[in-house]
Amino acid sequence: MISKNMADRLVSGSLIRKMFEEGNRLKSLYGEDSVFDFSIGNPDLEPPEEVSRALCSLALSPTPGMHGYMSNSGYLSTRTAVADSLSTPGIIVPPEAICMTVGAAGAMNAVLKSVLDPGDEVILLSPFFMEYTNYIENHCGIPVIVPTEPDTFLPDFQGISAAIGPKTKAIVINSPNNPSGVLYSEETLRKLNDLILSVDHLIHVISDEPYRELVYDGKHAPRTMDWIRNLIICYSWSKSLSLPGERIGYAAVNPNHEDFDLLSRAIVLSNRILGSVNAPAMFQKVVEFAIHAKSDISRYETRRNQLYEIVKQAGFSVNRPDGAFYLFVRSPEDDMAFCRKCAEYRLLVVPGSAFRCPGYFRLAFCVSEKTIFQSEKAFREVGKYYGLCTESSDEIITKSSPD
Ligand SMILES: Cc1ncc(COP(=O)(O)O)c(C=O)c1O
């Protein structure tokens, strides 16, 4: 007999998983090329060549013990490389601040285990990555959901302030954001820090940053450590180096964090007792070698531009995202019904409800340019169905396309 908790979770399932299964069904009926799958954030670029070079060199020049256990926080040389990459003249990050983890998901679980007592609350800003509630509940915490500002998806500081109470232990931020693609400015981070520090007890700011490098139009994500004192970064190379299957990331505590010493040690212990023990040995070495490697972000930028134009031309209301690889689009009807309708046109999209933001849908543009190009007709047909655009021969006349 499985636990009631898991039995309930199995029944409710995941909306993304359901789309994935629907996608497989449609692909088996119509063929891979006739289904436009925008449902999953799985990077389709191959990792940069530094990754395969590191793997070859590790395989060809093995060193004794390279497959053995190491310190639960990870190799010192890897943590030093990560710490150096986060340091600035103003903030020197020591290797003790870093714990190598099994992806960003592993980092978040180690961090939440380290800070939560049963019944403690964690503020989430909707829309947010749907696994956050699971991660919080894994450690007997209670998610408290605060919607972001309508349409801009920026933090609503009044809403956050009203949600903070004696049980608030942490707030999770994620910029660039999944699913909205929004990038927080330095000013937004500064305001958040001021608000958090004005509270009479310690609140941790957990910054989930797997999309940190995926920023377009020549912009950069501000360095969160420069702006937020009680900060814990959860990072992974899943998106930036296209390594999601290798499960490699880290948690980094701001050296200025009020609880730096105990907290960094607690995260290492959590990493161990959660069962991962340490992050994968080979890939610690790979990311150490490839610490300055970059994926070709311009490929994602091209896809963003392509898909944004197609969706707008089909009459949908959407903001151009600054980062990550998602468009978050206003749904012309109930988002669940809309996604079912899209599937009839072989377009696979995820309802905003999956991110606790009904009334929108998400498109992942980490798919081939060919898929995006070929999906144009399907978007136009859906737009036409909802009366968002009219079509005369090859020309589309947009009825309503506010930015
Ligand atoms: C916002 C966000 N956080 C965390 C994760 C999990 O990342 P990882 O695969 O590195 O555990 C994802 C994965 O899609 C994500 O979108």
Ligand as a Chemical Component Dictionary entry (heavy atoms), coordinates in Angstrom:
data_LIG
# 
_chem_comp.id                   LIG 
_chem_comp.type                 NON-POLYMER 
_chem_comp.pdbx_formal_charge   0 
_chem_comp.three_letter_code    LIG 
# 
loop_
_chem_comp_atom.comp_id 
_chem_comp_atom.atom_id 
_chem_comp_atom.alt_atom_id 
_chem_comp_atom.type_symbol 
_chem_comp_atom.charge 
_chem_comp_atom.model_Cartn_x 
_chem_comp_atom.model_Cartn_y 
_chem_comp_atom.model_Cartn_z 
_chem_comp_atom.pdbx_ordinal 
LIG C1 C1 C 0 12.605 27.290 -13.014 1  
LIG C2 C2 C 0 13.204 25.927 -12.937 2  
LIG N1 N1 N 0 13.815 25.560 -11.808 3  
LIG C3 C3 C 0 14.374 24.345 -11.679 4  
LIG C4 C4 C 0 14.335 23.443 -12.705 5  
LIG C5 C5 C 0 14.968 22.094 -12.518 6  
LIG O1 O1 O 0 16.255 22.173 -13.039 7  
LIG P1 P1 P 0 17.235 20.906 -12.998 8  
LIG O2 O2 O 0 16.927 20.063 -14.156 9  
LIG O3 O3 O 0 18.589 21.507 -13.084 10 
LIG O4 O4 O 0 17.038 20.230 -11.710 11 
LIG C6 C6 C 0 13.699 23.773 -13.910 12 
LIG C7 C7 C 0 13.616 22.797 -15.005 13 
LIG O5 O5 O 0 12.968 22.978 -15.992 14 
LIG C8 C8 C 0 13.124 25.059 -14.027 15 
LIG O6 O6 O 0 12.501 25.451 -15.147 16 
# 
loop_
_chem_comp_bond.comp_id 
_chem_comp_bond.atom_id_1 
_chem_comp_bond.atom_id_2 
_chem_comp_bond.value_order 
_chem_comp_bond.pdbx_ordinal 
LIG C1 C2 SING 1  
LIG C2 N1 SING 2  
LIG C2 C8 DOUB 3  
LIG N1 C3 DOUB 4  
LIG C3 C4 SING 5  
LIG C4 C5 SING 6  
LIG C4 C6 DOUB 7  
LIG C5 O1 SING 8  
LIG O1 P1 SING 9  
LIG P1 O2 DOUB 10 
LIG P1 O3 SING 11 
LIG P1 O4 SING 12 
LIG C6 C7 SING 13 
LIG C6 C8 SING 14 
LIG C7 O5 DOUB 15 
LIG C8 O6 SING 16 
# 
